[in-house]
Amino acid sequence: MKLVSFKTLDAAIELVSTIDSDEDMIKLTDGLFEGQPDLAQFLVDFAEDLNEEAQDLIVIMGLIIWRSVVATYGTLRAMPEEEVISLYEAFEAAMPDDENITEEWFVSLIKNAEEFCQPEVFKYIIAELFQDAPEDSTLTDVENTQLTLGLRFFTQALNELAKEAK
């Protein structure tokens, strides 16, 4: 299966980062919510207990990931809520218990980025949230970790849909 390339991801980052009007951002966001309504709602719900910066960031990064996947695989069928829930339950079941989600565990997750279904996307998530984060960011490491896990699931779900589009 062809993977999302750095070049495609970079083009999506450029597209989203150069939007300079609320109207254009609303159009792009509407495209995500029309194309993947239940997955997009998952992102919003996943971050609902986080601060406003985290809520905005998960949607923006979700847009970038979604645009990259669509650019690579074309339009994907919309994943229904039941399927999102089922995949998320499997995702959660594969995670360690809360007391075992340690810094060491997270570092090993990052070090194994090449083993992720979409390595370039996961490297982007890590870079954006941990390496290249703006100095004025108010996000904590815990919030960044939560965003990483939410975006990792979002990417895995889109990857499942992309497998069908081969």
N, C-alpha and C positions, 0 to 999 in steps of 0.2 A: 504494500500500500504506500502510495506517495505521501510524504509528510509535508506539513506546512514548513516552508523554507524561511530562513532569516530574511531574505529579500521581500517575500510576501508579507511577513510580519512587520517589517520596517515600513513598507508602503502603507499598511493599515495604521500604524502609529503616526506616520506623517499625515495621513488623511484626517484622522481624529484630532491630532494636535494643532492642525491649521484651521480648524473650524473657528470662525470668528463671529458668528451670529447665533443667538439663541434659536432662531428659526431653523438654521441648518442642523444644529445639535438635536433639536426636537425631531426633525425629519429622520435623522440617523437613528436616534433612540426608538422612534416609532417603527422603523424598519426592523429592528431587533425584536421588539415586542409583537410585531405582526408575524415575523418569520418563525420565532421561537417563543410564543407567549408564556408557556409554562416554565421553560428554562430561564427566561428573562425574569419572571416573577420569583423563581428560586433565588436568583442573585439578590434581588431586593429584599426578600424575606430573610435570607442568610445574614444580611448585614443590618437588619432592623434594630438590633440592640447595640450597635456600634455608633460612634460619633458621626456627625454629618460628613466630615472629610472622608471617612472610611466608606460611607454609603455612596458618596459620589464617585470615589475611586473604583469601587467594585463594578459599578455600572460602566464607567469609562473603559476600564480594562476589559470588561466583558464585551463591550462594543469592538474593541481592537481584536480580541480573540475571535469573535464571531465573524468579523469582516475577513480576517485571515483564513478562516476555515471555508467560508463561502467562496473566497477568491481561489482557493486551492481545489475545492470539490464541487463547486456549484451550489445551487439551491438545494437544501436538505429538507426532508419532510419535517413537519413540526412534531416534536416529541410530546406526547400527551402527559398530563399530570401523573397518571398512574405509573407510567414508565419512569418518569423523573423520580417519583417516590421510591419505586423498586430499586432503581440504580443507586439512589442515595443511601438506602438501607444497606445495600451490599457494600458501598463505599465506607459507610460507618462501621460495618462489621469487620472490615479489613483493617481498621485503625486500631492502634493499641488503646487500652483503657486510659481514662484521663490521667491517672497517676503515672502512666508509662509514656505519656507524650512529653518527653523531656527535650532539653536542648540537644542532647546527643542524638536522639531519634530524629529530630528535625534536621540536624546537620547531615545525618546519613541520607535522609530523603533528598536533600539538595545535592549531595555528592553523587547520587545516582540519577541525576537528571537525564542522562542519556538513555536510561532504561524506561523513561516515561513514554506513554503513547505518542506524545507530541513534544519531543525534547526542546525544540526552539521556543515553543510557547512557554514551557515551564521555566526555561532560562530567563525569558523575558519577565515572567511573574516575579521570580526571585530578584532579578536585577532592579526592577521597578520598586519593589517593596523594601529591599534591604540594602542594595549597593548604591543605587542612583537616586534614592529618596531625597526630595528637596529638604534643604536645611530647615525650612520653616514648617515642616510637617509636624503635626501634633499626634501622629499615630504612635502607639506603643508597640513593642515587639510582640506582645500578645495579640494586639489587633492585626498587625501585619501577618502573624501566623494564621489567624482566623481567615483573613482575606486570601492568603495563599491556599489554604485548604478549600475554601469556597470556589476559587477560580480553578483549582486543580480538578475538582469535581465537574465544574462547568465544562472544562476542556475535555475531560474523559467522556462526558455525555455527548458532546458534539462529535467526538471521535467515533463513538458507537454509531452515530447517524452517518458519518462519512464512510464507514465500512460498507454501508448499504449502497453508497453512491459510486463505488469503484467503477 
